Amino acid sequence: MYSMEHKKRFLSLALALVLCLALVPMTAFAADSDFNSIIITSGSSQTEVVSMGSIKTSSGAGWSFSGSTLTLDNFTGNSIKVEVSSTTNENSARGIPFTIQLNGTNTLNQSANAYAIAVNYANLIISGPGTLNINSEYDGVTVFGKSIARDQYKGGYITVQNGAVVNVKTKAAGVTGTSELYVDATSTLTVETTNAARATSPVSAVGYIPTVRVDGTLKAKTTEGGKKAIDASNYIAGGGVAFRYGDSEDALLTIGDSSKQEIMGGTIAMDSAYQKPYMEFVGGGGAVKPPNPPTPPTPTLTATPTASTVLVNGTNVAFDAYNIGGNNYFKLRDLAFTLNGTAKQFAVTYDNATGQIGLSSGEAYTAVGGEMTGKGAGNKTPTPTASTIFVDGVETEFTAYNIEGNNYFKLRDIGEVFDFEIDWDGARNTIVIDTSKGYTPD
């Protein structure tokens, strides 16, 4: 049995321990990294750089880690795996950046059935001035974001910058991501896949990436029964990649080899604002430079006065509205004027100096004159609205047209933004607007 003196001594020690713990800052137990996990594999050793949000070690042979940057300095290893927690990703505007800083010549030799570099729920930045050579028996580089909507991801961006030279050679997928691949004017990315590991289901050298921007040099090649050099058809519904170029004549996009000049079924799709004549294919047969892509003709649109009756909260309203390409477009100020005083009212402003249109939800509309002048008469020729449009201070994309000095917006776009119901009564040829109900996609 313990004596009374022993019991007193034990209680004193316990109380002292409690007081000491109370003095320890709670932040001592908090995560010290935005990353859930960073693992570097080299040979038979696997190093946990970050685990459960806490930095375990910050340096090793040929590498060091600080903040969100992993510096490779003549490093040789097998793989790098990075994961960000879903919560951390949600708190970032477009995804947490993870940077690999290259110094000297670095090599990843991945012999396992896995990725050489895998980044989940984040963005990957590979920064020069060094070189990274990736040789993989399976996949090369994959960067996946968090799905926030159909075909939209937070994270999944891949950037090669500041003079980086990255060479990826694989037997399966080369470089994949869910948002964008960008190669800056000083950098080079070369990707080649033999598809030897994917003989029954070949993949592309660069695939699944909806947007590819090249200011420097990108070379992509697929051989031995491979699919396409660059392809997004497996990712985007209906296929298609938006290639965007810088303004420098030195910017070059090369797709090889010459027997694989097929992109999206043979169509080179370029953002119309960035069409350039210096797209080259290189490969076994030498350089092949196709003729300058023709500028596609601008389709002529016709705006036909909307013949349908329009009911707003049960009241018949005569709008100046047009049907363009099968959709109804209403004069923006007429909609704002009619919805004024309802729960879904919105204000409209126009900045003459900048040409910006501002829409403010919940605010009363101030009439400027010319609203509700009646239905349009006769067909018109619309032109796309050139103004930048902001909703509650946030730049927002709309399909809108200018007809004789007035801006007409797609009715369903406005209904979706300001959350009011739009319904179609085919039997009565009537458009129904109800501000007491929320928007439902058709």
C-alpha positions as CSV (number, residue, x, y, z in Angstrom):
1,M,0.0,0.0,0.0
2,Y,1.1,3.5,-0.7
3,S,1.6,5.9,2.2
4,M,-0.2,9.2,2.4
5,E,3.1,10.9,1.6
6,H,3.4,8.9,-1.6
7,K,-0.1,9.8,-2.6
8,K,0.6,13.5,-2.0
9,R,3.8,13.4,-4.0
10,F,2.0,11.7,-6.9
11,L,-0.8,14.2,-6.9
12,S,1.7,17.1,-6.9
13,L,3.5,15.6,-10.0
14,A,0.3,15.1,-11.8
15,L,-0.8,18.7,-11.1
16,A,2.6,20.0,-12.3
17,L,2.3,18.0,-15.6
18,V,-1.2,19.5,-16.2
19,L,0.1,23.0,-15.7
20,C,3.1,22.4,-18.0
21,L,0.8,21.1,-20.8
22,A,-1.5,24.1,-20.3
23,L,1.5,26.4,-21.1
24,V,2.3,24.7,-24.4
25,P,0.9,26.7,-27.3
26,M,-1.8,24.8,-29.2
27,T,-0.1,25.7,-32.5
28,A,2.6,23.3,-31.5
29,F,0.2,20.5,-32.4
30,A,-1.1,22.1,-35.6
31,A,-0.1,21.0,-39.1
32,D,2.9,23.0,-40.4
33,S,2.4,22.3,-44.1
34,D,-0.3,22.8,-46.7
35,F,0.4,19.3,-47.9
36,N,-1.1,16.1,-46.5
37,S,1.7,14.0,-47.8
38,I,5.0,14.3,-49.8
39,I,6.9,11.1,-50.4
40,I,10.2,10.8,-52.3
41,T,11.3,7.3,-53.4
42,S,14.9,6.6,-54.2
43,G,16.1,3.0,-54.7
44,S,14.7,0.8,-51.9
45,S,14.2,3.8,-49.6
46,Q,11.1,5.8,-49.2
47,T,11.3,9.2,-47.5
48,E,8.3,10.8,-45.9
49,V,9.0,14.5,-46.3
50,V,5.5,15.5,-45.1
51,S,3.1,13.2,-43.3
52,M,-0.4,14.1,-42.0
53,G,0.4,17.8,-42.6
54,S,3.6,17.8,-40.6
55,I,7.1,18.1,-42.0
56,K,9.1,15.0,-41.1
57,T,12.4,15.8,-42.8
58,S,13.5,18.7,-44.9
59,S,16.6,17.4,-46.8
60,G,18.2,14.4,-48.3
61,A,20.8,13.4,-50.9
62,G,20.3,15.9,-53.8
63,W,17.1,17.4,-52.5
64,S,15.7,19.9,-49.9
65,F,12.2,21.0,-49.0
66,S,11.0,24.4,-47.7
67,G,7.5,25.9,-47.7
68,S,5.9,24.6,-50.9
69,T,9.2,24.1,-52.9
70,L,11.1,20.9,-53.4
71,T,14.6,21.7,-54.7
72,L,16.4,19.1,-56.7
73,D,20.1,19.5,-57.1
74,N,21.6,16.8,-59.3
75,F,19.2,14.4,-57.7
76,T,18.6,10.8,-58.9
77,G,15.6,8.9,-57.6
78,N,12.5,7.0,-58.7
79,S,9.3,9.0,-57.8
80,I,7.7,12.0,-56.1
81,K,4.2,11.8,-54.8
82,V,2.3,14.8,-53.4
83,E,-1.1,15.1,-51.9
84,V,-3.1,18.1,-50.6
85,S,-6.0,17.7,-48.3
86,S,-9.4,18.4,-49.8
87,T,-10.1,21.1,-47.1
88,T,-6.8,23.0,-47.9
89,N,-7.6,22.9,-51.6
90,E,-11.1,24.4,-51.0
91,N,-9.4,27.4,-49.2
92,S,-7.3,28.2,-52.3
93,A,-8.5,30.2,-55.3
94,R,-7.3,27.8,-57.9
95,G,-5.4,25.1,-56.0
96,I,-2.3,24.9,-53.9
97,P,1.0,25.3,-55.8
98,F,3.8,22.7,-55.4
99,T,7.1,23.8,-57.0
100,I,9.9,21.5,-58.1
101,Q,13.0,23.8,-58.4
102,L,15.6,22.3,-60.8
103,N,19.3,22.9,-60.3
104,G,21.8,20.9,-62.4
105,T,20.7,17.6,-64.1
106,N,18.1,15.5,-62.3
107,T,16.7,12.1,-63.1
108,L,13.7,10.0,-62.1
109,N,13.8,6.4,-63.1
110,Q,10.5,4.8,-62.3
111,S,10.5,1.0,-62.8
112,A,7.3,0.3,-60.9
113,N,3.8,0.2,-62.3
114,A,3.2,3.8,-61.1
115,Y,3.7,7.5,-61.8
116,A,7.1,9.1,-61.7
117,I,5.5,12.3,-60.4
118,A,2.0,12.3,-59.0
119,V,0.3,15.5,-57.6
120,N,-3.2,15.3,-56.2
121,Y,-5.5,18.2,-55.5
122,A,-2.7,20.7,-56.3
123,N,-0.9,22.5,-59.1
124,L,2.6,21.5,-60.2
125,I,5.2,24.1,-61.2
126,I,8.5,22.9,-62.6
127,S,11.0,25.7,-62.5
128,G,14.5,26.0,-64.1
129,P,17.2,26.7,-64.8
130,G,18.0,22.9,-64.5
131,T,17.0,19.8,-66.3
132,L,14.7,16.9,-65.3
133,N,14.9,13.6,-67.2
134,I,12.0,11.2,-66.4
135,N,12.2,7.6,-67.6
136,S,9.2,5.5,-66.6
137,E,8.2,1.9,-67.3
138,Y,4.7,3.1,-66.9
139,D,3.3,6.7,-66.5
140,G,5.3,9.9,-66.3
141,V,3.6,13.0,-64.8
142,T,0.1,13.3,-63.6
143,V,-1.5,16.3,-61.8
144,F,-5.2,16.0,-60.8
145,G,-7.3,18.7,-59.3
146,K,-10.5,18.4,-57.2
147,S,-13.7,18.2,-59.3
148,I,-15.9,21.3,-58.6
149,A,-18.2,21.0,-61.6
150,R,-18.5,19.0,-64.8
151,D,-15.2,19.4,-66.7
152,Q,-14.0,22.0,-64.0
153,Y,-11.3,21.3,-61.5
154,K,-9.6,23.2,-58.7
155,G,-5.9,22.4,-59.1
156,G,-4.6,20.2,-62.0
157,Y,-2.4,23.0,-63.5
158,I,1.1,22.1,-64.9
159,T,3.6,24.9,-65.5
160,V,7.1,24.6,-66.9
161,Q,9.0,27.9,-66.4
162,N,12.2,29.8,-65.9
163,G,14.4,28.0,-68.4
164,A,13.4,24.5,-67.2
165,V,14.2,21.6,-69.6
166,V,11.9,18.6,-68.9
167,N,12.3,15.3,-70.9
168,V,9.6,12.6,-70.3
169,K,9.9,9.2,-71.8
170,T,7.4,6.5,-70.8
171,K,5.8,3.3,-71.8
172,A,2.3,4.6,-70.9
173,A,0.9,8.1,-70.4
174,G,3.4,10.8,-70.6
175,V,1.9,14.0,-69.1
176,T,-1.7,14.3,-67.9
177,G,-3.6,16.9,-66.0
178,T,-7.1,18.1,-65.4
179,S,-6.9,21.9,-66.0
180,E,-4.0,23.4,-68.1
181,L,-0.5,22.8,-69.3
182,Y,1.7,25.9,-69.8
183,V,5.3,26.1,-71.1
184,D,6.7,29.6,-70.8
185,A,8.9,31.3,-73.4
186,T,12.2,30.1,-71.9
187,S,11.4,26.5,-71.3
188,T,11.2,23.2,-73.2
189,L,9.0,20.1,-72.5
190,T,9.6,17.0,-74.6
191,V,7.2,14.0,-74.1
192,E,7.4,10.6,-75.7
193,T,5.5,7.4,-75.1
194,T,6.0,4.1,-76.7
195,N,2.8,2.6,-75.2
196,A,4.6,-0.7,-74.6
197,A,2.9,-0.9,-71.2
198,R,-0.5,-0.1,-72.7
199,A,-0.6,-2.1,-75.9
200,T,-4.2,-3.1,-75.5
201,S,-5.4,0.4,-74.6
202,P,-2.9,3.0,-75.9
203,V,-2.8,6.5,-74.6
204,S,-1.4,9.9,-75.7
205,A,1.9,11.5,-74.9
206,V,0.1,14.5,-73.6
207,G,-3.5,13.8,-72.8
208,Y,-6.7,14.7,-70.9
209,I,-5.6,18.3,-70.6
210,P,-8.3,20.7,-71.8
211,T,-6.0,23.7,-72.4
212,V,-2.4,23.7,-73.7
213,R,-0.6,27.1,-73.7
214,V,2.8,27.3,-75.3
215,D,5.1,30.3,-75.4
216,G,8.3,28.2,-75.5
217,T,8.7,24.7,-77.0
218,L,6.5,21.6,-76.5
219,K,7.4,18.4,-78.4
220,A,5.1,15.4,-78.1
221,K,5.6,12.0,-79.8
222,T,3.8,8.7,-79.6
223,T,5.2,5.5,-81.2
224,E,4.6,1.7,-81.4
225,G,0.9,1.7,-81.8
226,G,0.4,4.8,-79.6
227,K,-2.7,7.0,-79.8
228,K,-2.2,10.7,-80.5
229,A,0.6,13.0,-79.6
230,I,-1.7,15.5,-77.9
231,D,-5.3,14.5,-77.2
232,A,-8.1,15.7,-75.0
233,S,-10.9,13.6,-76.5
234,N,-10.9,11.2,-73.5
235,Y,-11.4,14.1,-71.1
236,I,-13.6,16.8,-72.8
237,A,-17.1,15.7,-73.9
238,G,-16.9,15.7,-77.7
239,G,-13.1,16.2,-77.6
240,G,-11.0,19.3,-78.4
241,V,-8.0,21.1,-77.1
242,A,-7.6,24.9,-77.0
243,F,-4.0,25.6,-78.2
244,R,-3.0,29.1,-77.2
245,Y,0.2,30.8,-78.3
246,G,2.3,33.7,-77.2
247,D,3.1,36.6,-79.6
248,S,6.7,35.7,-80.1
249,E,7.6,34.3,-83.6
250,D,10.0,32.0,-81.7
251,A,7.1,30.3,-80.0
252,L,6.9,26.7,-81.3
253,L,4.6,23.8,-80.9
254,T,6.0,20.6,-82.3
255,I,4.0,17.4,-82.6
256,G,5.8,14.2,-83.9
257,D,6.5,12.0,-85.5
258,S,5.6,12.9,-89.0
259,S,3.4,9.8,-89.3
260,K,1.4,11.0,-86.2
261,Q,0.2,14.4,-87.4
262,E,-3.3,13.6,-86.1
263,I,-4.7,15.9,-83.4
264,M,-8.3,15.4,-82.5
265,G,-9.0,13.4,-85.6
266,G,-6.9,15.6,-87.9
267,T,-8.1,19.0,-86.8
268,I,-5.8,21.6,-85.4
269,A,-8.0,23.6,-83.0
270,M,-6.6,27.0,-82.0
271,D,-8.0,29.8,-80.1
272,S,-9.1,32.3,-82.8
273,A,-7.5,35.2,-81.0
274,Y,-4.1,33.4,-81.0
275,Q,-3.8,31.9,-84.5
276,K,-0.2,31.8,-85.6
277,P,1.4,30.5,-88.8
278,Y,4.4,28.7,-87.2
279,M,3.0,25.4,-86.1
280,E,5.4,22.6,-86.9
281,F,5.4,18.8,-86.9
282,V,8.8,17.0,-86.5
283,G,9.5,13.4,-86.7
284,G,11.2,10.5,-88.5
285,G,10.7,12.0,-92.0
286,G,12.2,15.3,-91.0
287,A,10.4,18.6,-90.3
288,V,7.1,19.0,-92.0
289,K,5.6,22.4,-91.9
290,P,1.9,22.6,-93.0
291,P,0.6,25.7,-94.7
292,N,-0.6,28.5,-92.6
293,P,-4.0,27.7,-91.1
294,P,-6.8,29.6,-92.9
295,T,-8.7,32.1,-90.9
296,P,-12.2,30.6,-90.5
297,P,-15.0,32.7,-91.9
298,T,-17.1,34.5,-89.3
299,P,-20.6,33.0,-89.4
300,T,-23.4,35.5,-90.1
301,L,-26.0,35.5,-87.4
302,T,-29.6,36.6,-87.7
303,A,-31.6,37.9,-84.8
304,T,-35.3,37.2,-85.3
305,P,-37.9,39.0,-83.0
306,T,-39.1,36.5,-80.4
307,A,-42.7,35.5,-81.3
308,S,-43.5,33.9,-77.9
309,T,-45.6,35.4,-75.2
310,V,-43.7,36.3,-72.0
311,L,-45.2,36.0,-68.6
312,V,-43.4,37.6,-65.6
313,N,-44.9,36.5,-62.3
314,G,-48.2,35.8,-64.2
315,T,-48.3,39.2,-66.0
316,N,-48.0,39.4,-69.8
317,V,-45.0,41.7,-70.6
318,A,-44.0,42.8,-74.1
319,F,-40.2,42.6,-74.3
320,D,-37.8,43.7,-76.9
321,A,-36.3,40.2,-77.4
322,Y,-34.8,38.2,-80.2
323,N,-34.1,34.6,-81.0
324,I,-30.5,34.0,-82.0
325,G,-29.3,30.5,-82.9
326,G,-32.3,28.9,-81.2
327,N,-32.0,30.9,-77.9
328,N,-33.9,33.9,-76.6
329,Y,-32.0,37.0,-75.9
330,F,-33.6,39.9,-73.9
331,K,-32.5,43.5,-73.7
332,L,-30.6,43.6,-70.4
333,R,-32.1,46.9,-69.2
334,D,-35.6,45.7,-70.0
335,L,-35.1,42.6,-67.8
336,A,-33.6,44.7,-65.0
337,F,-36.5,47.3,-65.3
338,T,-39.2,44.6,-65.2
339,L,-37.7,42.7,-62.2
340,N,-37.2,45.8,-60.2
341,G,-38.9,45.5,-56.8
342,T,-38.9,41.7,-56.9
343,A,-36.7,39.4,-54.8
344,K,-34.5,38.9,-57.8
345,Q,-34.0,42.6,-58.8
346,F,-30.5,43.7,-60.0
347,A,-28.9,46.9,-60.9
348,V,-27.1,47.7,-64.2
349,T,-24.2,50.1,-64.6
350,Y,-22.0,51.0,-67.6
351,D,-18.5,52.5,-67.5
352,N,-18.0,54.6,-70.6
353,A,-14.3,54.8,-70.1
354,T,-13.6,51.1,-69.8
355,G,-16.7,49.7,-71.6
356,Q,-17.4,47.5,-68.6
357,I,-20.9,46.4,-67.7
358,G,-21.6,45.9,-64.0
359,L,-24.5,43.8,-62.6
360,S,-25.4,44.0,-58.9
361,S,-27.8,41.4,-57.4
362,G,-30.4,42.5,-55.0
363,E,-30.0,46.2,-55.8
364,A,-32.7,48.4,-57.3
365,Y,-32.5,49.3,-60.9
366,T,-32.2,52.9,-62.0
367,A,-33.9,53.7,-65.3
368,V,-31.8,55.6,-67.9
369,G,-34.6,56.0,-70.5
370,G,-35.5,53.8,-73.4
371,E,-36.6,50.8,-71.4
372,M,-39.6,48.7,-72.5
373,T,-40.1,50.4,-75.8
374,G,-42.0,47.4,-77.1
375,K,-41.1,44.3,-79.2
376,G,-38.4,44.4,-81.9
377,A,-39.5,44.6,-85.5
378,G,-37.8,42.8,-88.3
379,N,-34.6,40.7,-88.5
380,K,-31.4,42.2,-87.2
381,T,-27.7,41.4,-87.5
382,P,-26.2,40.9,-84.0
383,T,-22.5,41.3,-83.1
384,P,-20.9,39.8,-80.0
385,T,-20.9,42.2,-77.1
386,A,-17.3,43.5,-76.6
387,S,-17.8,44.7,-73.0
388,T,-16.3,42.9,-70.0
389,I,-19.1,42.0,-67.6
390,F,-18.9,41.9,-63.8
391,V,-21.5,40.4,-61.5
392,D,-21.1,41.6,-57.9
393,G,-17.6,42.6,-58.7
394,V,-16.5,39.3,-60.2
395,E,-15.8,39.1,-64.0
396,T,-18.3,36.7,-65.5
397,E,-18.6,35.1,-69.0
398,F,-21.9,35.6,-70.7
399,T,-23.2,34.9,-74.2
400,A,-24.4,38.4,-75.2
401,Y,-25.0,40.4,-78.4
402,N,-25.2,44.0,-79.4
403,I,-28.1,45.0,-81.6
404,E,-28.3,48.6,-82.7
405,G,-26.5,49.9,-79.6
406,N,-28.3,47.8,-77.0
407,N,-27.0,44.6,-75.2
408,Y,-29.1,41.5,-75.4
409,F,-28.3,38.6,-73.0
410,K,-29.4,35.0,-73.1
411,L,-32.4,34.8,-70.8
412,R,-31.3,31.5,-69.2
413,D,-27.9,32.9,-68.4
414,I,-29.5,35.8,-66.5
415,G,-31.9,33.4,-64.8
416,E,-29.1,31.2,-63.7
417,V,-26.9,34.1,-62.4
418,F,-29.7,35.7,-60.4
419,D,-31.6,32.5,-59.6
420,F,-35.1,32.9,-60.9
421,E,-37.2,30.3,-62.7
422,I,-37.5,30.2,-66.5
423,D,-40.0,27.8,-67.9
424,W,-41.4,27.0,-71.4
425,D,-45.0,26.3,-72.1
426,G,-45.0,24.8,-75.5
427,A,-48.7,24.4,-75.7
428,R,-49.2,28.1,-75.3
429,N,-45.9,29.2,-77.0
430,T,-45.2,31.1,-73.7
431,I,-42.0,31.9,-71.8
432,V,-42.6,31.9,-68.1
433,I,-40.5,33.9,-65.6
434,D,-41.1,33.4,-61.9
435,T,-39.0,35.2,-59.4
436,S,-40.5,33.3,-56.5
437,K,-38.7,30.2,-57.6
438,G,-35.1,29.3,-58.2
439,Y,-33.4,28.5,-61.5
440,T,-33.5,25.0,-62.8
441,P,-31.3,24.0,-65.8
442,D,-33.3,22.9,-68.8
